[in-house]
Amino acid sequence: MLRKLLALALNPAAAEGEWHTAAVKLFSRLRIDGTQPDDVSFDKLEPSGDFYSQFAARRAAQEQARAYARNDPPPPPTAPDEPRMPFGKHKGKLITELPLQYLKWINEWLGKIDDNFVELKAQIKEELRRRQE
């Protein structure tokens, strides 16, 4: 346990609260055990690489769980040429999957604003043309 606490306290990837808590627990445990400075051999306290890989895997799993808890699942993989809606209630959906009424509305709305969405406007107009054929 002391080895894991030391590894976490010295891990540069650990968050401030994590390494601080690990350091406090490590030294608390050493004090409780009555450890003296001469009792500590740094050769015996070297953290193993295995702990770091387990820590990284746990961190990745926690981040993925947070993303799902936010109802923010990763977008499905797509080909680069498949345009998606970048914002709004249909964010992330393929433009070809959007309802016709929404396409008409967003096309009209985008026509009233500046040219920040030139590519999106063109994609929506193309989809409207395709559906009218």
N, C-alpha and C positions, 0 to 999 in steps of 0.2 A: 504494500500500500504506500509506503514511503517513497518508493521508486516512482510510482504513478503520480503522486503529488508533486514530486520534484520535477518530473518531466512536464507536467502541465504548468507549473509555475514558471518554468524556463521556456516554454513554447512560445515563439514569437507570433504565432497565428492565434493564440488564445486571446479572448476578449479581456478587457481590463478587469472586470469583476471576476472572471474565471481564474486568471493567474493570481490575482490578489488573494482570493479565497483559498486557493490551493497552497499558497505560500504561508498564510496564517495557520491553516490546518497542519501543514508540515512542521512548522516550528512549534506549534502547540503540542503536537504529538511527541516531538523530540524532548521538549521540556517536561512533559508528563512522565516520560520514560526515564528522566534523569540523565539524558545524554549530555556529555561534556564535549567541548571542541576537540579534545584529543581523541575522543571515541569515533570521530567521523573520518572515514576514508573515502575520498572522492573517487578512487578507483572502483569502489564497490557501488557507488551511487549513479553510475552512468545510465541514462535512460536508454531503453532498447528501441530500435527502429520499428519494431512490431507495435509498440504502444502508439507511436505517431500515426501509423497507417490505420489503426483501429480508431484513433481520435478523428482523423480526417473522414473516415467512413461514417462515423456517428454524426459529425458536423453536417455532412452532405445529406444524410437522412433527415436530420432535424430541419434543415432548410427546405427540403422537399415537403415535409409535413406542414411547415408553416405556409407554404404556397398553396397547398390543398385546403388548409384551414381558412385561407382568405378567399376560397372559391376562385382561385386564380390558377387553374390547371394549365400546364404548358400547351401552347398551340400545337395542333397536329402538324406534322411535317408536310411541306408543300413544295411543289416545283417553283423555282424563282419567277416564272412567267405567269403564275396564277395571282391576279390582284386580289387583295383583301381590303375590307373596310377598316381604316385605321383608327376610327373613333366612333362614339355614339352607342346606341343600344345594340347595334349589330357588329360591334367591334370584333375583328378577327374572322368574321365570316367571309367566304368567297363572295365576290361581287355577283357572280353568276347564281348564287343561292339567295340573294336578297329579294324580298317581295317587290312586285312591280310598282305598287303604290309608293313604297319607300324610295325606290329608285327615282321615280318622278319627282317626289318631294325634295330629295337631297340634290337632285340635278337643278331644280329651281332655286333652292337655298344657296348652293354653291355659286350660282350665277350672280347672286347679289353681293358676294364678298370679293375681296381682292384676289389676286392670282397666286395665292399660296398653295393652292391645290390643283394646279394645272394638269398634272398627270392623273389625279383622281377624277377630275371632271371629264377628261378624255376617256378614261376607262368606263365611267358610268354612261356617257353618251354612246359609246360603242356597244355596251350591253343593252341599252334601250333600243338601238338600231337592230341588234341581233334578234331581240324578242319581237319586234314589229314585222320582221320578215315572214 
